Amino acid sequence: MLATDMSDSEVCTAAFFRSRGKDVVTEKEFSMVVSIDLRWIPAKDAPGLAKVLEADGCVSIKDGYIRPTIDIDSVSVPVTYRPSEELRARAANPVSAEKTANEDLFEKLIDLATSNGMTIKDFNSECRKTSKTLGIMPAVAGLLILRDRGVDVSSFYNVIDEYILSN
């Protein structure tokens, strides 16, 4: 697979973990490597880069450890790789990047619901009701609602898993 087929977050993740030669690092090690060793971003933005990669579904962060969630061996990384300006900007403001990723997920669920005959108003109403009744996040409720209506939502399983883990 060519690097052009991959997102910048996937290439960034693969480049980082290949440079380290291991499949798990601490958050502190990640910050030091991307800022000091690789000189990709300022040290103050390094934790933000980890959050952006997590929001994009490329890494998981749990108990202070960062692990790739993608197959880094299948990603083609240019020898002179540096994260794009957009990725560095998102790292400088990770809260908005995470919020955007969560909004995108719910937007996709709304699009799927409307393409399967539900109105946005009805879908949102059912999501709120199910979320409150079951004590779950609205996006998870939306996924359950669509599944119960016979819509194939299997393509959302990894995305929703990352969404749950990041919130």
C-alpha positions in Angstrom: 0.0 0.0 0.0 1.4 3.4 -0.9 1.7 6.3 1.6 -0.8 8.3 -0.5 -3.4 5.7 0.3 -2.9 6.2 4.1 -3.9 9.1 6.2 -1.2 11.3 7.6 -2.0 10.0 11.1 -1.4 6.4 10.0 1.9 7.3 8.4 2.9 9.3 11.5 2.1 6.4 13.8 4.1 3.9 11.6 7.0 6.3 11.3 7.2 6.8 15.1 6.9 3.2 16.1 9.3 2.1 13.4 11.9 4.6 14.6 11.6 3.2 18.1 11.6 -0.5 17.0 9.0 -1.5 19.6 5.2 -1.7 19.8 4.6 0.2 23.1 6.0 3.4 24.6 5.2 5.5 27.6 3.6 8.9 27.1 6.7 10.6 28.3 8.9 8.6 25.9 6.5 9.5 23.1 6.7 13.2 23.9 10.5 13.2 24.2 11.0 11.3 20.9 8.7 13.4 18.7 10.0 16.7 20.1 13.7 16.1 20.8 14.8 13.1 18.7 12.6 13.4 15.6 12.1 17.2 16.0 8.6 17.0 14.6 6.8 19.3 17.0 7.5 21.5 20.1 7.6 19.6 23.4 4.5 21.4 24.6 2.5 20.0 21.6 3.8 16.4 21.9 1.0 15.2 24.2 -1.5 16.8 21.8 -0.1 14.7 18.9 -0.7 11.5 20.9 -4.3 12.6 21.5 -4.8 13.4 17.8 -3.4 10.0 16.8 -5.7 8.4 19.3 -8.7 10.4 18.1 -7.9 9.2 14.5 -7.9 5.6 15.7 -4.2 5.0 15.1 -3.0 4.5 18.7 -4.6 3.6 22.0 -3.5 5.3 25.2 -4.1 3.4 28.4 -2.5 3.6 31.8 0.3 5.8 30.5 1.2 3.6 27.6 0.8 4.2 23.9 0.3 1.3 21.5 -0.4 1.4 17.7 -3.9 0.1 16.7 -3.0 -0.2 13.0 -0.6 -2.6 11.2 2.4 -0.4 11.0 4.2 -2.8 8.7 1.6 -2.3 6.0 2.2 1.5 5.9 4.7 2.9 3.4 6.7 5.7 5.2 8.8 8.1 3.2 12.5 8.2 4.4 12.2 12.0 5.0 8.8 11.9 6.7 7.6 14.8 8.8 4.0 15.2 9.9 1.9 17.6 7.8 1.3 21.2 8.8 -2.4 20.2 9.4 -1.4 17.4 11.8 1.0 19.6 13.7 -1.7 22.3 14.0 -4.2 19.7 15.3 -1.5 18.6 17.8 -1.2 22.1 19.1 -5.0 22.1 19.8 -6.0 18.5 20.5 -9.3 19.3 22.2 -10.8 20.6 19.0 -9.4 17.7 17.1 -11.0 15.2 19.5 -14.3 17.1 19.4 -14.2 17.1 15.6 -13.5 13.3 15.5 -16.5 12.7 17.8 -18.7 15.0 15.9 -17.7 13.3 12.6 -18.7 9.9 14.1 -22.2 11.1 15.0 -22.6 12.9 11.7 -21.8 9.6 9.9 -24.4 7.8 12.1 -27.0 10.5 11.2 -26.2 10.2 7.5 -26.6 6.4 7.8 -29.9 6.8 9.7 -31.3 9.3 7.1 -30.3 7.1 4.2 -32.2 4.2 5.9 -35.5 6.2 6.2 -35.2 7.9 9.6 -35.5 11.7 10.1 -32.7 13.5 11.9 -35.2 14.6 14.5 -36.4 11.0 15.2 -32.9 9.7 15.2 -31.6 12.3 17.7 -34.7 11.8 19.9 -34.2 8.0 20.0 -30.5 8.5 20.7 -31.2 10.7 23.7 -33.8 8.4 25.0 -31.7 5.3 24.6 -28.6 7.0 26.0 -30.5 8.1 29.1 -32.2 4.8 29.6 -29.1 2.6 29.2 -26.6 5.1 30.6 -24.5 5.0 27.5 -23.0 7.7 25.2 -25.2 9.1 22.4 -23.1 7.7 19.6 -23.2 4.2 21.1 -26.9 4.6 21.4 -27.1 5.6 17.8 -25.1 2.6 16.7 -27.5 0.3 18.7 -30.6 2.0 17.2 -29.3 1.5 13.7 -28.3 -2.1 14.4 -31.7 -2.9 15.8 -33.3 -1.5 12.6 -31.3 -4.0 10.5 -28.7 -1.6 9.3 -25.2 -3.1 8.8 -23.0 -1.1 11.3 -20.1 -3.5 11.4 -17.8 -0.9 9.7 -18.3 1.3 12.8 -17.1 -1.3 15.4 -13.5 -0.2 15.5 -14.4 3.5 15.4 -16.9 3.2 18.2 -14.5 1.1 20.2 -11.9 3.9 20.0 -14.6 6.5 20.7 -15.6 4.7 23.9 -12.0 4.3 25.0 -11.2 7.9 24.4 -14.1 9.2 26.4 
